Amino acid sequence: LYMKKATIADVAELAGVSKPTVSRYLKQEKVREDIAEKIRAAIVQTGYVARGVKTEKVNTEKQSTTKSSEENFHFGILVKDITAPKTIYTIQALQEVLHKQGHSFSICVTNNDPELEKNYISGYSKRVDGIFVESCSDMNFINDLVKDQIPVLFISEHSDKVKCCGFDEEEAGKVLADYMLSKELLLVHYLGTDEKTANQRMEGIRSVYHEKNQPVGLEVTLCDGSYEDIYEKIKEAFNQRFDVLLLENDEMAIPLMKFSKEYHVAFPQNASIISFGGHPLCKVISPSLCALVYDYEAYANNVYQHMNALISHASVNEYKHTYYVQEGESVR
C-alpha cells in the first residue's frame, strides 16, 4: 500500500509503462488495450487520483486502440555504430519523417553488446512509446527483453518471428544483376563488412543470372570497415581476375581511389566499380561512381507507418522498396 499520496510516476512504475503513456490514458487519448488494463490496475492499487479526471471513468472505461494524430510520441533507436554510412542515412530520413509528425527520438549506440542493449532497453521501458532497432546482437534477445511492454520494430533485418521493416537486400541484388547483365559483367567480386547483407545481395544476383541461364562467378571478401583494412583487401582483390568490384557502400571508394593512384589502376579500363548507396559522394569522385540507389525517404515513411500500426494495433499495407541504378563513369 502507498502511505504517501500516489503520483503519476508511481502508477507508471507499477504498470511498467512510461509516464507519457499514463498521461495519455488519463486524458482519454488512444492507448493499447493491454497497456490500458495495466494502468487501470495500477491506479486502483495506488489509489492515484488525477486532477480534473473522474476516477470512475479512469478505472472502468475502455480506451480506443486507434492512434490519435495529435499524439506526440518519443521513440528510442538502437544502433550498432552511429558512424556507419547506412545508419547515418537511415537516421536522417527517419528523423525527417518523425519531425513532420511531431514526434521525437533518442539514439543509443550499443556496438551490438548484449549487456549494453539490456541496460538501454531497461532505461527505455518507461520513457518511450516504441523502439526502433537498427542493429542488435540478436533479435530474439531484444524481443524477450521488451516482453511486449513496448512496441519494437527491427528496421534493418527480416524475420518471421519478430516485427521487421527493413530493406530487402536480395531484391536490391536482383535489380543490380539486371544492370550488370546488360553490361556483360560475369565475374563479380564483392567487398563488404557484413556477411549477412553480402549473402543476401549475392543471392539476389545469383538468382537473376541463373534465371537467364548465364553463368556467373561470385567472390565475397569481408573487411573490418576501416579505411586501412578496405585498402588492404582491395590490394588482395586485384591479385584476382574480375569484371566488376561491388562495394558495400559508397565510402569504400575513398581508399579505392588511393589504391588506383598508387598502383596505376584505371576505372573502368581495368575493372568496373559499382557501389550500394548512391549518395552525393558518387558524383564528386573521379571517375564518377556507378551505384545502386536506395530510396531512404520512402523507406523511412514505411518504417514509421509500421511502428504506427504496432502502436494502434492497425494493419499496414506492404510496401515494395524501390531501387534503381545511378549510372556513373566507373562502368564500361
C-alpha positions in Angstrom: 0.0 0.0 0.0 1.1 3.6 -0.7 1.3 5.6 2.5 2.0 8.9 0.7 -0.1 10.5 -2.0 0.4 8.5 -5.1 1.8 10.2 -8.2 1.7 9.5 -11.9 5.3 8.2 -11.6 4.0 5.6 -9.1 1.3 4.5 -11.5 3.8 4.3 -14.4 6.3 2.3 -12.4 3.7 -0.2 -11.1 2.2 -0.6 -14.6 5.6 -0.9 -16.2 5.0 1.9 -18.7 6.2 5.4 -19.3 4.7 8.5 -17.6 3.7 10.0 -21.0 1.7 6.8 -21.7 -0.2 7.1 -18.3 -0.8 10.8 -19.1 -2.3 9.9 -22.4 -4.6 7.3 -20.8 -5.7 9.9 -18.2 -6.6 12.3 -21.0 -8.7 9.6 -22.5 -6.4 9.5 -25.6 -5.5 6.4 -27.5 -3.7 3.7 -25.6 -3.3 0.0 -26.4 -5.9 -2.0 -24.5 -3.4 -4.3 -22.8 -1.5 -1.3 -21.6 -4.7 0.4 -20.5 -5.6 -2.7 -18.4 -2.2 -2.4 -16.6 -2.7 1.3 -16.0 -6.2 0.8 -14.6 -5.0 -1.9 -12.2 -2.1 0.3 -11.1 -4.4 3.3 -10.4 -6.7 1.1 -8.3 -3.7 -0.3 -6.4 -2.0 3.0 -5.7 -5.2 5.0 -5.1 -4.0 7.6 -7.5 -6.4 10.4 -8.3 -5.7 12.6 -11.3 -6.5 16.3 -11.3 -9.7 17.0 -13.2 -10.3 13.4 -14.1 -13.2 11.4 -12.8 -11.8 8.3 -11.0 -14.8 6.1 -12.0 -14.2 6.9 -15.7 -10.4 6.2 -15.5 -10.9 2.9 -13.7 -13.7 1.4 -15.8 -13.8 2.8 -19.3 -12.0 1.1 -22.1 -9.7 3.1 -24.2 -9.7 3.0 -28.0 -6.7 1.4 -29.7 -6.6 3.8 -32.7 -3.7 6.3 -32.7 -4.7 9.9 -32.4 -3.0 12.2 -35.0 -2.4 14.7 -32.2 -0.3 12.5 -30.1 3.4 13.3 -29.7 5.4 10.2 -29.3 9.0 9.7 -28.2 10.9 6.8 -29.6 14.1 5.0 -28.8 16.5 3.9 -31.5 19.2 1.2 -31.0 22.2 1.3 -33.4 25.5 -0.5 -33.5 27.6 2.3 -35.0 26.3 5.8 -35.5 29.1 6.5 -38.0 28.2 3.7 -40.4 27.0 5.2 -43.7 23.8 3.2 -44.0 22.9 4.1 -40.4 23.6 7.8 -41.0 21.2 8.0 -43.9 18.6 5.8 -42.2 18.6 8.0 -39.1 18.5 11.2 -41.2 15.5 10.0 -43.2 13.7 8.7 -40.1 14.3 12.0 -38.3 12.6 14.0 -41.1 9.6 11.8 -41.1 9.2 11.8 -37.3 9.7 15.5 -37.0 7.0 16.2 -39.6 4.6 14.1 -37.4 5.6 16.0 -34.2 7.5 13.1 -32.7 11.0 12.9 -31.2 13.5 10.2 -30.6 16.8 9.4 -28.8 19.6 7.2 -30.0 21.6 4.6 -28.1 24.8 3.2 -29.6 25.3 -0.4 -28.4 28.1 -1.9 -30.5 25.8 -4.9 -30.5 26.8 -5.6 -26.9 24.1 -7.6 -25.2 24.8 -6.0 -21.8 24.5 -2.5 -23.2 21.4 -3.5 -25.1 19.9 -4.8 -21.8 20.7 -1.6 -20.0 19.3 0.7 -22.7 16.1 -1.4 -23.1 15.6 -1.2 -19.3 16.0 2.6 -19.4 13.8 2.9 -22.4 11.0 0.8 -21.0 9.4 3.7 -19.0 10.4 6.6 -21.2 9.5 5.8 -24.8 6.4 4.8 -26.8 8.2 2.5 -29.1 11.7 1.2 -30.0 13.3 1.1 -33.5 16.2 -1.4 -33.7 18.5 -0.6 -36.5 21.1 -3.2 -35.4 21.4 -5.6 -32.5 23.2 -8.7 -31.2 20.1 -10.9 -31.5 16.5 -10.1 -32.5 15.0 -12.7 -30.2 17.1 -11.5 -27.3 15.8 -7.9 -27.7 12.2 -9.2 -28.2 12.5 -11.1 -24.9 13.8 -8.1 -23.1 10.9 -5.9 -24.2 8.3 -8.6 -23.3 5.6 -6.8 -25.4 5.5 -3.9 -22.9 6.6 -1.5 -25.7 6.2 -1.9 -29.5 9.6 -2.8 -31.0 10.3 -2.7 -34.7 13.5 -4.1 -36.4 14.3 -1.8 -39.3 17.3 -3.4 -41.0 16.5 -7.1 -41.0 13.9 -9.7 -41.9 12.4 -12.4 -39.7 9.1 -14.3 -39.4 9.4 -14.3 -35.6 9.6 -10.6 -34.8 8.2 -7.4 -36.3 10.5 -6.2 -39.1 10.6 -3.5 -41.7 14.0 -3.4 -43.5 15.4 -3.0 -46.9 15.1 -6.2 -49.0 18.8 -6.7 -49.8 18.1 -9.7 -52.0 15.7 -7.6 -54.1 18.5 -4.9 -54.3 20.8 -7.6 -55.7 18.3 -8.6 -58.3 17.9 -5.0 -59.6 21.7 -4.6 -59.8 22.0 -8.0 -61.5 19.8 -6.9 -64.4 22.1 -3.9 -65.0 25.3 -6.0 -64.7 23.9 -8.5 -67.2 23.2 -5.7 -69.7 26.9 -4.7 -69.3 28.1 -8.3 -69.7 29.8 -8.3 -66.3 30.2 -12.0 -65.4 33.0 -12.2 -62.8 31.8 -10.3 -59.7 33.9 -9.5 -56.6 32.1 -8.1 -53.6 33.8 -6.2 -50.8 31.8 -5.6 -47.6 31.8 -5.7 -43.8 28.5 -7.5 -43.0 28.3 -11.2 -44.0 24.5 -11.4 -43.8 24.0 -8.4 -46.1 26.6 -9.7 -48.5 24.9 -13.1 -48.7 21.5 -11.6 -49.3 22.8 -9.4 -52.1 24.7 -12.2 -53.7 21.7 -14.5 -53.6 19.7 -11.9 -55.5 22.4 -11.5 -58.1 22.8 -15.3 -58.4 19.1 -15.9 -58.9 18.8 -13.4 -61.8 21.9 -14.8 -63.6 20.6 -18.3 -63.2 17.1 -17.3 -64.5 18.8 -16.0 -67.7 20.9 -19.2 -67.9 24.0 -17.1 -67.6 27.0 -18.5 -65.6 28.4 -16.0 -63.0 31.4 -16.0 -60.8 30.8 -14.6 -57.3 33.5 -13.9 -54.8 33.0 -12.2 -51.4 35.7 -10.5 -49.3 34.9 -9.2 -45.8 36.8 -6.5 -44.0 36.5 -4.7 -40.7 35.3 -1.4 -42.3 38.3 0.7 -41.5 39.9 2.6 -44.5 43.2 0.8 -43.8 41.6 -2.7 -44.0 39.5 -1.8 -47.0 42.7 -0.6 -48.7 44.5 -3.9 -48.0 41.5 -6.0 -49.1 41.3 -4.1 -52.4 45.0 -4.8 -53.0 44.3 -8.5 -52.4 41.3 -8.5 -54.7 43.3 -7.1 -57.6 45.5 -10.1 -57.5 42.5 -12.0 -58.9 40.6 -11.6 -62.1 37.1 -10.0 -62.1 34.9 -7.8 -64.3 33.3 -5.7 -61.6 34.1 -4.8 -58.0 31.0 -4.3 -55.9 31.4 -2.0 -52.8 29.1 -2.5 -49.8 28.8 1.3 -49.5 29.9 4.4 -51.4 32.5 5.4 -48.8 34.6 2.4 -49.7 35.5 4.3 -52.9 37.8 6.6 -50.9 40.6 4.0 -50.2 39.9 2.6 -53.7 40.8 5.9 -55.3 44.1 5.9 -53.2 44.8 2.4 -54.4 44.1 3.3 -58.1 46.5 6.2 -57.9 49.4 4.4 -56.2 49.1 1.2 -58.4 48.1 3.0 -61.7 44.8 1.1 -62.0 42.2 2.8 -64.2 38.5 2.5 -63.9 36.6 1.3 -65.9 39.5 0.3 -68.2 40.9 -2.3 -65.8 37.7 -3.1 -63.9 34.2 -1.7 -63.4 33.2 -0.4 -60.0 29.6 -0.3 -58.6 28.6 0.7 -55.0 25.4 0.3 -53.0 24.0 3.6 -51.8 24.1 6.3 -54.5 24.9 9.1 -52.1 26.4 12.5 -53.2 30.0 11.1 -52.9 29.4 9.1 -56.1 29.2 12.3 -58.3 32.2 14.1 -56.8 34.9 11.4 -57.1 36.7 10.7 -60.4 35.6 8.7 -62.2 32.0 9.2 -61.1 30.8 6.1 -59.3 28.0 3.9 -60.6 25.7 2.9 -57.8 22.5 1.2 -56.8 20.4 3.8 -55.2 18.2 3.2 -52.1 15.1 5.3 -51.6 15.6 6.3 -48.0 12.7 8.7 -47.9 10.2 6.1 -48.9 11.8 3.6 -46.6 11.6 5.9 -43.6 7.9 6.6 -44.3 7.3 2.9 -44.4 9.1 2.3 -41.1 7.0 5.0 -39.4 3.8 3.5 -40.8 4.7 0.1 -39.4 5.5 1.5 -36.0 2.3 3.5 -36.0 0.4 0.3 -36.8 2.1 -1.6 -34.0 1.1 1.2 -31.5 -2.5 1.3 -32.7 -3.0 -2.4 -33.4 -3.8 -1.5 -37.0 -2.9 -3.2 -40.3 -0.4 -1.6 -42.7 0.0 -2.0 -46.4 3.1 -3.9 -47.5 5.5 -1.6 -49.4 7.9 -2.8 -52.0 11.1 -0.8 -51.7 12.4 0.7 -54.9 15.9 0.6 -56.1 17.5 2.0 -59.3 20.9 2.1 -60.9 22.5 5.6 -61.0 25.0 5.3 -63.8 28.5 6.7 -63.5 31.8 6.6 -65.4 33.1 3.7 -63.3 31.4 1.0 -65.5 32.5 0.4 -69.1 
